[in-house]
Amino acid sequence: MNLIFRMLWVIVRSYFLKRIEMDRVTSSLSLRVLPNDIDINFHMNNGRYLTICDLNRVDVFARSGLLKAMFKRNWIPVIAEHTMTYKKPLNIFQRYEVSLEMVRWDEKFFYMTHTFTVGERVVAEGTSKGCVYARGKGVVSPADAIAAVEQDRSR
């Protein structure tokens, strides 16, 4: 399955799952390492982990209502920083789970942790710092982004 199909799957799936509340933002995806995810060593490519984290964020955007708010206001999500620590490889066709937790936000950025697990074992961990950006206007504060979600929900 190509990445566009994974993203479409995440978006469609989000309509059937519980809505994410902005006071406790978490997301979890169960996936499998596919042939287009691997590198020359036949394990998941280090760059693919970052792309899978993007899928986790798309799930959060869709299930929280932030995706709708961004489309409505012509905003885009931007990742300013991302780090990963790799502990064990994910091999071809191996099942794994990736979870995201929004740990905090400040006046400009949202801060998230990403954890890749196989069973109870953590195989990779990452952190990301992202924002919502209004084209031509600059960064939208997390407080304003959350207020937009709440405003759209109340309609």
C-alpha positions as CSV (number, residue, x, y, z in Angstrom):
1,M,0.0,0.0,0.0
2,N,1.4,3.3,-1.0
3,L,1.6,6.2,1.4
4,I,-1.3,8.1,-0.2
5,F,-3.4,5.0,0.4
6,R,-2.3,4.8,4.0
7,M,-3.2,8.5,4.5
8,L,-6.6,8.0,2.9
9,W,-7.1,4.9,5.2
10,V,-6.3,7.0,8.2
11,I,-8.7,9.8,7.2
12,V,-11.6,7.4,6.4
13,R,-10.9,5.4,9.6
14,S,-11.1,8.6,11.7
15,Y,-14.8,9.0,10.9
16,F,-15.5,5.7,12.7
17,L,-13.4,6.3,15.8
18,K,-14.1,8.4,18.9
19,R,-13.4,12.1,18.6
20,I,-10.2,13.3,20.2
21,E,-10.7,16.0,22.8
22,M,-8.2,18.8,22.8
23,D,-7.4,18.5,26.5
24,R,-6.1,14.9,26.1
25,V,-4.7,14.4,22.6
26,T,-3.5,10.9,21.9
27,S,-3.6,8.7,18.8
28,S,-2.6,5.1,18.0
29,L,-2.2,3.3,14.7
30,S,-1.5,-0.4,14.2
31,L,0.5,-0.9,11.0
32,R,2.8,-3.4,9.2
33,V,6.2,-2.8,7.6
34,L,5.5,-3.0,3.9
35,P,8.0,-3.6,1.0
36,N,8.0,0.2,0.1
37,D,9.0,1.0,3.8
38,I,12.3,-0.9,3.8
39,D,15.9,0.0,2.9
40,I,18.8,-2.0,1.7
41,N,19.1,-3.8,5.1
42,F,15.5,-5.1,4.7
43,H,14.2,-3.1,7.7
44,M,12.2,0.0,7.9
45,N,14.0,3.0,6.6
46,N,14.8,5.7,9.1
47,G,13.0,8.3,7.1
48,R,9.9,6.2,6.9
49,Y,9.5,6.5,10.7
50,L,9.1,10.3,10.2
51,T,6.4,9.7,7.6
52,I,4.5,7.3,9.8
53,C,4.6,10.0,12.5
54,D,2.9,12.3,9.9
55,L,0.2,9.7,9.6
56,N,-0.3,9.8,13.4
57,R,-0.6,13.6,13.2
58,V,-3.2,13.3,10.4
59,D,-5.2,11.0,12.6
60,V,-5.1,13.7,15.4
61,F,-6.1,16.4,12.9
62,A,-9.0,14.5,11.6
63,R,-10.4,13.1,14.8
64,S,-10.0,16.4,16.8
65,G,-11.6,18.6,14.2
66,L,-8.4,20.5,13.6
67,L,-8.3,19.3,9.9
68,K,-11.7,20.8,9.3
69,A,-10.7,24.1,11.0
70,M,-7.5,24.3,9.0
71,F,-9.2,23.7,5.7
72,K,-11.9,26.2,6.6
73,R,-9.4,28.9,7.4
74,N,-6.7,28.1,4.8
75,W,-4.2,27.1,7.5
76,I,-1.5,24.4,7.1
77,P,0.3,22.3,9.6
78,V,4.1,22.7,9.8
79,I,6.7,20.6,11.6
80,A,9.5,22.8,12.9
81,E,11.6,20.1,14.6
82,H,11.6,16.3,14.8
83,T,14.0,13.9,16.5
84,M,14.0,10.1,16.5
85,T,15.8,7.6,18.6
86,Y,16.0,4.1,17.1
87,K,16.4,1.1,19.5
88,K,15.5,-2.0,17.5
89,P,14.8,-2.4,13.8
90,L,11.4,-3.1,12.3
91,N,11.7,-5.9,9.8
92,I,9.7,-6.4,6.6
93,F,6.1,-7.4,7.2
94,Q,6.5,-7.0,11.0
95,R,3.4,-5.5,12.8
96,Y,3.9,-2.5,15.1
97,E,2.0,0.2,16.8
98,V,2.8,3.9,16.7
99,S,1.3,6.2,19.2
100,L,1.3,10.0,19.6
101,E,0.7,12.0,22.7
102,M,0.5,15.8,22.7
103,V,2.5,16.6,25.8
104,R,2.1,20.4,25.9
105,W,1.9,23.6,23.9
106,D,3.1,27.1,24.3
107,E,2.4,30.4,22.6
108,K,3.6,29.1,19.2
109,F,4.1,25.4,19.1
110,F,2.5,22.0,19.9
111,Y,4.9,19.4,21.4
112,M,4.3,15.7,20.7
113,T,5.9,12.4,21.5
114,H,5.8,9.4,19.1
115,T,6.4,5.9,20.3
116,F,6.8,2.8,18.1
117,T,6.2,-0.5,19.8
118,V,6.1,-4.2,19.1
119,G,4.1,-5.8,21.8
120,E,5.4,-4.2,25.0
121,R,8.8,-3.4,23.6
122,V,9.6,0.2,22.5
123,V,11.6,0.0,19.2
124,A,11.8,3.8,18.5
125,E,10.8,7.1,20.1
126,G,10.6,10.5,18.8
127,T,9.6,14.1,19.6
128,S,8.2,16.7,17.3
129,K,7.4,20.4,17.6
130,G,4.8,21.7,15.2
131,C,2.6,24.7,14.6
132,V,-0.4,25.8,12.5
133,Y,0.5,28.4,9.9
134,A,-1.8,30.9,8.2
135,R,-0.6,31.6,4.8
136,G,0.5,35.2,4.5
137,K,-0.2,35.9,8.2
138,G,2.3,33.7,10.1
139,V,2.0,31.2,12.9
140,V,-1.4,30.6,14.5
141,S,-1.1,30.2,18.3
142,P,-2.2,26.8,19.6
143,A,-4.7,28.6,21.8
144,D,-6.3,30.2,18.7
145,A,-6.2,26.8,16.8
146,I,-7.9,25.1,19.7
147,A,-10.5,27.9,19.9
148,A,-11.2,27.5,16.2
149,V,-11.8,23.7,16.8
150,E,-14.2,24.5,19.7
151,Q,-16.0,27.2,17.7
152,D,-16.5,24.7,14.7
153,R,-17.8,22.0,17.1
154,S,-20.3,24.3,18.7
155,R,-22.0,25.0,15.3
